[in-house]
Amino acid sequence: MGEGYAESTVAGRVKLLRLLVRRGADLYDLDSVKRVISVQGWSDGRKANVVDAYRCWLRWKGLPTDGLPRYVKKRKQLNSSKPGSNTSRK
């Protein structure tokens, strides 16, 4: 799983995989993983990171990655009402 990835990336993914297992997921059973993810109170961004870590693990094991859920990470909007956020010059 670590080929070409920074050590910190691999460490983060390993933490997420361990978290899945601690919460009852069987990494060899896609339905089990999907069920555990679905009941967590995580944001869609967190769920997307967990699915990404699981996808990398599946590839590392040579297992199919079909049927994984998709979550869209929501980007924070810049609040233009903050002081100093006006980009026009006088």
GUVORO-219257 format. One record per residue (C-alpha): chain; y, x, z. Coordinates in steps of 0.2 Angstrom, whole numbers, plus 5000, padded with zeros to 4 digits. Each point is the difference from the previous one (the first is absolute). Layout:
N
<site><c>A</c><y>Y</y><x>X</x><z>Z</z></site>
...
This chain:
90
<site><c>A</c><y>5000</y><x>5000</x><z>5000</z></site>
<site><c>A</c><y>5012</y><x>5015</x><z>5003</z></site>
<site><c>A</c><y>5000</y><x>5008</x><z>4983</z></site>
<site><c>A</c><y>5017</y><x>5002</x><z>4994</z></site>
<site><c>A</c><y>5008</y><x>4991</x><z>5015</z></site>
<site><c>A</c><y>5011</y><x>5007</x><z>5013</z></site>
<site><c>A</c><y>4991</y><x>5002</x><z>5017</z></site>
<site><c>A</c><y>5012</y><x>4988</x><z>5008</z></site>
<site><c>A</c><y>4996</y><x>4987</x><z>4987</z></site>
<site><c>A</c><y>4981</y><x>5002</x><z>5003</z></site>
<site><c>A</c><y>5003</y><x>4999</x><z>5019</z></site>
<site><c>A</c><y>5009</y><x>4984</x><z>4999</z></site>
<site><c>A</c><y>4987</y><x>4992</x><z>4989</z></site>
<site><c>A</c><y>4986</y><x>5006</x><z>5012</z></site>
<site><c>A</c><y>5010</y><x>4991</x><z>5014</z></site>
<site><c>A</c><y>5001</y><x>4984</x><z>4990</z></site>
<site><c>A</c><y>4981</y><x>5001</x><z>4996</z></site>
<site><c>A</c><y>4996</y><x>5003</x><z>5019</z></site>
<site><c>A</c><y>5011</y><x>4985</x><z>5005</z></site>
<site><c>A</c><y>4991</y><x>4989</x><z>4988</z></site>
<site><c>A</c><y>4983</y><x>5005</x><z>5007</z></site>
<site><c>A</c><y>5007</y><x>4998</x><z>5018</z></site>
<site><c>A</c><y>5005</y><x>4982</x><z>4996</z></site>
<site><c>A</c><y>4983</y><x>4996</x><z>4993</z></site>
<site><c>A</c><y>5000</y><x>5004</x><z>4982</z></site>
<site><c>A</c><y>4984</y><x>5007</x><z>4992</z></site>
<site><c>A</c><y>5007</y><x>5012</x><z>4986</z></site>
<site><c>A</c><y>4984</y><x>4997</x><z>4990</z></site>
<site><c>A</c><y>5003</y><x>4981</x><z>4999</z></site>
<site><c>A</c><y>5016</y><x>4995</x><z>4990</z></site>
<site><c>A</c><y>5000</y><x>4982</x><z>5008</z></site>
<site><c>A</c><y>5000</y><x>5008</x><z>5017</z></site>
<site><c>A</c><y>5015</y><x>5011</x><z>4996</z></site>
<site><c>A</c><y>5009</y><x>4985</x><z>4992</z></site>
<site><c>A</c><y>4997</y><x>4989</x><z>5015</z></site>
<site><c>A</c><y>5006</y><x>5013</x><z>5012</z></site>
<site><c>A</c><y>5016</y><x>5003</x><z>4990</z></site>
<site><c>A</c><y>5004</y><x>4982</x><z>4998</z></site>
<site><c>A</c><y>5000</y><x>4996</x><z>5019</z></site>
<site><c>A</c><y>5012</y><x>5014</x><z>5005</z></site>
<site><c>A</c><y>5018</y><x>4997</x><z>5003</z></site>
<site><c>A</c><y>5005</y><x>5014</x><z>4989</z></site>
<site><c>A</c><y>5014</y><x>4999</x><z>4987</z></site>
<site><c>A</c><y>4995</y><x>5000</x><z>4981</z></site>
<site><c>A</c><y>5005</y><x>5018</x><z>4999</z></site>
<site><c>A</c><y>4989</y><x>5005</x><z>5014</z></site>
<site><c>A</c><y>4985</y><x>4990</x><z>4992</z></site>
<site><c>A</c><y>5004</y><x>5009</x><z>4984</z></site>
<site><c>A</c><y>4999</y><x>5017</x><z>5008</z></site>
<site><c>A</c><y>4983</y><x>4995</x><z>5008</z></site>
<site><c>A</c><y>4993</y><x>4994</x><z>4984</z></site>
<site><c>A</c><y>5006</y><x>5016</x><z>4991</z></site>
<site><c>A</c><y>4991</y><x>5011</x><z>5013</z></site>
<site><c>A</c><y>4984</y><x>4989</x><z>4998</z></site>
<site><c>A</c><y>5001</y><x>5002</x><z>4981</z></site>
<site><c>A</c><y>5001</y><x>5019</x><z>5002</z></site>
<site><c>A</c><y>4985</y><x>5000</x><z>5011</z></site>
<site><c>A</c><y>4990</y><x>4989</x><z>4988</z></site>
<site><c>A</c><y>5004</y><x>5012</x><z>4986</z></site>
<site><c>A</c><y>4995</y><x>5015</x><z>5011</z></site>
<site><c>A</c><y>4984</y><x>4991</x><z>5003</z></site>
<site><c>A</c><y>4997</y><x>4996</x><z>4982</z></site>
<site><c>A</c><y>5000</y><x>4981</x><z>5004</z></site>
<site><c>A</c><y>5009</y><x>4987</x><z>4989</z></site>
<site><c>A</c><y>5018</y><x>4995</x><z>5004</z></site>
<site><c>A</c><y>4999</y><x>4983</x><z>4992</z></site>
<site><c>A</c><y>5006</y><x>4985</x><z>5010</z></site>
<site><c>A</c><y>5012</y><x>5008</x><z>5012</z></site>
<site><c>A</c><y>5014</y><x>4989</x><z>5005</z></site>
<site><c>A</c><y>5018</y><x>5004</x><z>4994</z></site>
<site><c>A</c><y>5015</y><x>5000</x><z>5011</z></site>
<site><c>A</c><y>5017</y><x>5004</x><z>4994</z></site>
<site><c>A</c><y>5011</y><x>5011</x><z>5011</z></site>
<site><c>A</c><y>5017</y><x>4992</x><z>5002</z></site>
<site><c>A</c><y>5015</y><x>5011</x><z>4998</z></site>
<site><c>A</c><y>5014</y><x>4999</x><z>5012</z></site>
<site><c>A</c><y>5016</y><x>4993</x><z>4992</z></site>
<site><c>A</c><y>5016</y><x>5010</x><z>5003</z></site>
<site><c>A</c><y>5012</y><x>4990</x><z>5010</z></site>
<site><c>A</c><y>5017</y><x>5001</x><z>4991</z></site>
<site><c>A</c><y>5009</y><x>4992</x><z>5014</z></site>
<site><c>A</c><y>4999</y><x>5016</x><z>5011</z></site>
<site><c>A</c><y>5016</y><x>5010</x><z>5002</z></site>
<site><c>A</c><y>5001</y><x>5014</x><z>4988</z></site>
<site><c>A</c><y>4988</y><x>4993</x><z>4988</z></site>
<site><c>A</c><y>5013</y><x>4996</x><z>4987</z></site>
<site><c>A</c><y>4998</y><x>5012</x><z>4986</z></site>
<site><c>A</c><y>5016</y><x>4996</x><z>4990</z></site>
<site><c>A</c><y>5015</y><x>5012</x><z>5002</z></site>
<site><c>A</c><y>5018</y><x>4996</x><z>5002</z></site>
